[in-house]
């Protein structure tokens, strides 16, 4: 399980280098809640949930990681849009990856 309110960077290993704030204050085009956690050392960041703007949506990611996540979500959406529910596809994926 990841820390939803990180202080340390999972990418560069920086201790207490992660800051929380508005994306636009860090020069990031806002999406989701408009808030993020960003490492002041390496620049890795992650957005936060709408309605729970202090909770990270995952672990911090570099530009490469974020691009790969976006590609995965695009592929994933092809499957749940043609099935009865998104949660059923999430369940199947978790079973195939052997994660809760």
C-alpha positions in Angstrom: 0.0 0.0 0.0 1.3 3.5 -0.8 1.3 6.6 1.4 -1.6 8.8 0.4 0.1 11.8 1.9 3.8 11.3 1.1 6.7 13.3 2.5 9.5 11.2 1.0 10.0 10.6 -2.7 9.5 7.0 -4.0 11.5 7.9 -7.2 14.7 9.6 -6.1 14.6 8.6 -2.4 14.6 12.1 -1.2 13.7 12.4 2.5 11.1 15.1 3.4 11.4 16.5 -0.2 7.7 16.1 -1.2 5.5 19.1 -1.0 1.7 19.5 -1.3 -0.1 22.3 -3.1 -1.9 23.6 -6.1 -0.6 22.3 -9.4 -0.5 25.7 -10.9 1.8 26.9 -8.1 4.3 24.3 -9.3 3.9 25.1 -13.0 1.8 22.0 -13.7 -1.4 22.2 -15.9 -4.2 21.5 -13.4 -6.3 18.3 -13.7 -8.4 16.3 -11.3 -8.6 18.2 -8.0 -6.0 20.7 -9.1 -3.7 19.7 -6.2 -0.6 17.5 -6.2 2.3 16.1 -4.3 5.7 17.0 -5.9 9.3 16.2 -5.1 11.4 19.3 -4.9 14.5 17.3 -5.8 13.6 15.3 -8.9 10.2 16.8 -10.0 8.2 13.6 -9.8 4.6 14.3 -8.9 1.1 12.8 -8.5 -2.3 14.4 -8.6 -4.9 14.0 -5.8 -8.5 12.9 -5.7 -11.5 15.2 -6.3 -13.4 15.5 -3.0 -10.3 14.3 -1.1 -7.7 16.7 -2.4 -5.1 15.8 0.2 -5.1 12.1 -0.8 -2.7 11.2 -3.6 -4.1 9.1 -6.4 -1.0 6.9 -6.4 2.8 7.1 -6.1 4.8 10.0 -7.5 5.9 9.5 -11.1 8.3 10.9 -13.6 7.2 12.2 -17.0 7.9 8.7 -18.4 5.9 7.0 -15.7 3.0 9.4 -16.0 2.9 8.9 -19.8 2.9 5.1 -19.4 0.1 5.4 -16.8 -1.9 7.5 -19.3 -1.4 4.8 -22.0 -2.5 2.1 -19.6 -5.7 4.0 -18.6 -6.5 4.5 -22.3 -6.2 0.8 -22.9 -8.1 -0.1 -19.7 -11.0 2.2 -20.7 -11.5 0.3 -23.9 -12.5 -2.7 -21.8 -14.7 -1.2 -19.2 -16.7 0.9 -21.7 -17.8 -2.3 -23.4 -18.6 -4.3 -20.2 -21.3 -4.0 -17.6 -19.2 -2.2 -15.0 -15.8 -0.6 -14.4 -15.5 -2.4 -11.0 -15.9 -5.8 -12.6 -12.9 -5.0 -14.9 -10.9 -3.7 -12.0 -11.6 -6.9 -10.2 -10.5 -9.1 -13.1 -7.3 -7.0 -13.5 -6.5 -7.4 -9.8 -7.0 -11.1 -10.1 -4.7 -11.4 -13.1 -2.1 -9.3 -11.3 -2.5 -11.2 -8.0 -3.1 -7.9 -6.1 -6.0 -7.0 -3.8 
